[in-house]
Amino acid sequence: QVQLVESGGGSVQAGDSLRLSCAASGRYSSYVMGWFRQAPGKERAFVAAIGGNGGSTYYTDSVKGRFTISRDNAKNTVYLQMNSLKPEDTAVYYCAASRNPFTTVQSTRGGSYDYWGQGTQVTVSS
């Protein structure tokens, strides 16, 4: 069993940066970890994922070059560094973990992930 707790959300201006953190408890170091987001009135959408050893990452096109996912297994934490934020990045951001050894960083469906955090709100104003 893995428990995930996100933090670091907030209200910022367009162009600002935020770093989200996802603290994991339990056996997670080998799991693919992902970040998803859900904007008001929209379905939850994939943002980024990172492999168990941190060597592979994958991003949705809209955040490439602006967001960076990383993990520190010694600290049981996954990060999402978000730069050059835009109003369209406004959403609740969720951290997720997959225990399935066949899940890859390119598994963008929410159903590929087994554990979810409670979410953290990011609001970007223009």
Secondary structure, 3 states (H helix, E strand, C coil): CCEEEEECCEEEECCCCEEEEEEEECCCCCCEEEEEEECCCCCCEEEEEECCCCCCEEECHHHCCCEEEEEEHHHCEEEEEECCCCHHHCEEEEEEEECCCCCCCCCCCHHHCCEECCCEEEEEEC
